[in-house]
């Protein structure tokens, strides 16, 4: 290829990529001065939250009585600065008022959201303590609580979920989904931040778990890898598009165990104390204390030496 041919191909490609018709749907019209959400900064937010919630496990927090409060103060101050900036970025990103100065319009609310979230951190820690203890008690392979906190992907995913869920409750746009998808990428566990999950929540192994946005889980629920709490169908509007926001995922009551590969679909209720076996498909309500398992496989009619 000659230099002239190379330059011509590059020029044609640039022209195609610059055609507004080609990027109309996938382009965000960004105004100078408006912040954009940053995955790097949100990673720092989660790192700081983990340092605050699990002192001595992440970061450099000292557990000495006379220094812990100092470290907490430093981390909380830094968290406030970064989180308020990212909340503001999410608000600016989703704001449709193109005539307004979006930064001025949303800055005070972003700072207030950040403060309210930080005030809730003690409650998130209390919830996570129940999750860590339940995970340790439910897993004979766990040697101590520290191993669960350090190593178990479920605790990382649940931490992100509880952070994202509170931010969503504060009406923070976009950022909660960012945080939940960070955990999804890191652990393979996909929990929508809108889902409602009680205390003492355990995910064993975890890879492939999916919990949909309108799912409701009670206390002391344990699920294994590959479990899906999903929607059976999507009602359509008059234009043939899925109707958003309606309850379409399962309700799982207290003390339920769901084994690996189970798929539970639709707005159904799994009654308290039920056990769902591995690789089963559930699309109807189950009363409390139900037991659902696969039917035993029939014996093969093939004999040895049949040339198969």
C-alpha positions, 0 to 999 in steps of 0.5 A, spaced: 500 500 500 502 506 498 502 512 502 497 516 498 492 509 498 494 509 506 492 516 507 486 516 502 483 510 506 484 513 513 481 520 511 475 516 508 474 512 515 475 519 519 469 522 514 465 516 516 466 516 523 464 524 523 458 523 520 452 525 525 447 520 522 452 514 524 453 516 531 446 520 533 444 514 538 451 513 541 453 520 542 452 524 548 452 532 547 457 534 552 457 542 554 464 545 556 464 545 564 460 540 565 463 534 569 462 527 566 462 520 571 469 517 572 470 510 573 476 511 576 473 516 581 468 511 582 473 506 583 476 510 589 469 511 592 468 504 593 475 503 595 474 509 600 467 506 603 471 499 604 476 502 608 471 506 612 466 500 613 472 494 614 477 498 618 484 494 618 482 490 612 483 495 606 487 501 606 492 503 612 487 504 617 490 503 624 486 500 629 489 503 635 483 507 639 487 514 639 488 514 631 482 510 628 478 517 629 483 520 625 483 516 619 476 515 619 475 523 619 481 523 613 477 518 609 470 521 610 472 528 608 476 525 601 469 520 600 465 527 601 469 530 596 469 525 590 462 522 591 459 529 591 463 531 584 460 524 581 453 525 584 453 532 580 456 529 574 451 524 574 445 529 575 448 533 569 449 527 565 441 526 565 439 533 566 435 535 560 434 542 561 439 545 556 437 552 558 440 551 565 447 552 568 447 544 570 452 545 575 449 551 578 442 547 578 444 541 581 451 542 585 447 543 592 443 537 591 449 533 590 452 535 596 446 534 600 446 527 597 453 525 599 452 528 606 446 523 607 449 517 604 455 518 609 450 519 614 448 512 612 454 508 612 454 506 620 447 502 617 450 499 611 456 497 616 451 494 620 447 490 615 454 488 612 456 485 619 450 480 618 452 478 611 459 477 613 457 473 619 451 469 615 456 467 610 461 465 615 456 460 618 453 458 612 460 456 609 464 450 612 470 452 608 471 459 611 476 459 616 475 465 619 471 472 618 477 475 616 477 470 610 470 472 608 471 479 608 478 479 604 477 473 599 469 472 598 467 475 592 460 475 594 462 480 600 465 485 595 458 484 590 454 485 596 458 491 599 457 495 592 450 493 592 448 496 599 452 502 597 448 503 590 442 501 593 442 507 598 444 512 593 438 510 588 434 511 594 437 518 595 434 519 587 442 519 585 442 518 577 446 513 573 452 513 579 448 507 582 448 503 576 455 504 575 457 502 582 453 495 581 456 494 574 463 495 577 462 489 582 459 485 576 465 486 572 469 484 578 465 478 581 461 476 575 455 477 580 449 482 577 445 485 582 441 491 580 441 496 585 434 497 585 433 490 588 430 490 595 435 485 599 434 483 607 439 482 612 444 476 613 444 475 605 449 469 603 451 468 596 456 462 595 461 462 590 457 467 586 459 467 579 453 468 574 448 470 579 443 475 577 438 479 581 433 483 577 431 490 579 424 489 582 426 482 586 425 482 593 429 478 598 427 477 605 432 476 611 437 470 611 436 468 604 442 464 601 443 463 594 449 459 590 452 460 583 448 461 577 442 463 580 437 467 576 432 471 579 429 474 573 423 476 569 418 471 565 416 476 560 415 483 558 408 487 557 408 491 551 405 498 550 401 500 544 408 501 540 410 494 542 416 497 547 417 493 554 413 497 559 418 499 564 418 500 572 413 494 573 414 489 578 416 483 574 421 479 578 421 474 584 419 475 591 423 471 596 421 470 603 426 469 609 430 463 610 430 460 603 436 457 600 436 456 592 441 452 589 446 452 583 443 454 577 436 455 579 432 459 575 426 463 578 422 467 573 416 472 574 413 476 579 412 470 584 413 468 591 417 463 594 415 462 601 419 462 607 423 456 609 423 453 602 429 450 598 430 450 591 434 445 588 439 446 583 438 447 575 430 447 576 425 452 573 420 455 577 415 460 574 409 459 580 408 461 587 411 456 592 408 456 599 412 456 605 417 450 607 416 448 599 422 443 597 423 443 589 428 438 586 429 435 579 426 429 577 430 423 578 433 421 571 430 415 568 435 409 567 438 409 560 436 403 555 443 403 552 447 397 554 454 396 554 457 394 548 452 397 543 457 400 539 455 407 541 
